Amino acid sequence: MKNERILLASPHMSDQGYEKEYVKEAFDTNWIAPLGANVDGFEKELAEFVSVGHAAALVSGTSAIHMALKAADVGSGDIVICQSLTFSATANPIIYQNAIPVFVDSNLETWNMDPMALRKALEKYPNAKAVVVVHLYGLAAQLDEIMEICSEFGVTLIEDAAESLGTTYKGKYTGTFGKYGIFSFNGNKIITTSGGGMLVSEDEERIAKVRFWSTQARDKARHYQHSEVGYNYRMSNIVAGIGRGQLKVLTNRITKKRNIHEFYKRELAELPQISFMPENDWSESNFWLSSILLDGVDPNYLMDELDKANIESRPIWKPMHLQPVFEKYDYIGGNVAQTLFETGVCLPSDTKMTDKELYRVTNTIKRVLSNEK
Ligand SMILES: *Cc1c(COP(=O)(O)O)cnc(C)c1O
């Protein structure tokens, strides 16, 4: 019998059925749409979890980044400095706002935005409107340095914490350092609502404005009256119910992700071709996806062999400045992001994995890499 496929990361509902209870409540009260108790509850409970003042529940992390840029007054022709090593959803909303992205490199200490490259970018573009930093795979960026540079240049910081819900930087949750932070509840994220996102900020007025824009920008009037362009970006009450249930098990999911990472580090420690994603003593990562770098081995070879063993794996994100759609924009930095892309592999980090499945992954890697040399 063929082994069942081991996945990178997939939805993991609570054993207790919390999500179903909230969704059932919405059905029982016919509060299927639009807003309602689950949306309010999910916003409040997530804001409490990460200790931030205000939150707006939206249809996706991407729409949350879009609304963050709009709230930061990013408009036509404005420069936005953006981490290059990330998923395209970080950068696409810059284009939605007709703004101009300038991509910057990562450093090896964090895999995230290199503060020195950020400084160079802002020296070149001192009028930049916003900076978008990402906490990739749950690793925290160097927030103190980045925040200091942003305030020196008077530029708004937006944190793309789509992958880092539950990661702390010096004891405080990522997503709560910038003027705006965003989270994603897409199917592969540490908790999921099937699809969804959240924008958080201490600025109550701006969050209220985002709620207004994301429900079609209806002015206060009996008829439909609009003085601004609106969006249909609000999360539904059903989806928010799933989110409320998932929040109850977020701590368990973080523990499991951390255990998966520890397991890989222990089991693969003796392989000289492998090094692990960085760990810094000023941060506790949620280790959304455990990732490795390979030395002297083609990642494609390892990924092909894992696939033959019915194990999913994936390269590190391909940097934005190397993407056909973005290559015409300026890029500041060296080749760290490119090197991470060319040598990295994300390993299965599914929180439903059993020890037996984890051993299947590490035994396959050991077999492949010991044959290799
Ligand atoms: C998933 C993700 C997003 C987008 O979130 P969606 O909810 O899928 O729109 C943005 N940035 C990063 C880094 C992501 O991983």
PDBQT file of the ligand as one rigid body, heavy atoms in Angstrom, charges set to zero:
ROOT
HETATM    1  C1  LIG A 401      -0.441  34.063   2.645  1.00  0.00    +0.000 C 
HETATM    2  C2  LIG A 401       0.333  35.303   2.540  1.00  0.00    +0.000 A 
HETATM    3  C3  LIG A 401      -0.265  36.515   2.153  1.00  0.00    +0.000 A 
HETATM    4  C4  LIG A 401      -1.659  36.622   1.620  1.00  0.00    +0.000 C 
HETATM    5  O1  LIG A 401      -2.652  36.186   2.437  1.00  0.00    +0.000 OA
HETATM    6  P1  LIG A 401      -4.034  35.677   1.771  1.00  0.00    +0.000 P 
HETATM    7  O2  LIG A 401      -4.926  35.528   2.956  1.00  0.00    +0.000 OA
HETATM    8  O3  LIG A 401      -3.745  34.390   1.090  1.00  0.00    +0.000 OA
HETATM    9  O4  LIG A 401      -4.505  36.726   0.845  1.00  0.00    +0.000 OA
HETATM   10  C5  LIG A 401       0.508  37.657   2.168  1.00  0.00    +0.000 A 
HETATM   11  N1  LIG A 401       1.792  37.622   2.510  1.00  0.00    +0.000 NA
HETATM   12  C6  LIG A 401       2.416  36.488   2.867  1.00  0.00    +0.000 A 
HETATM   13  C7  LIG A 401       3.848  36.539   3.265  1.00  0.00    +0.000 C 
HETATM   14  C8  LIG A 401       1.712  35.279   2.867  1.00  0.00    +0.000 A 
HETATM   15  O5  LIG A 401       2.344  34.146   3.180  1.00  0.00    +0.000 OA
ENDROOT
TORSDOF 0
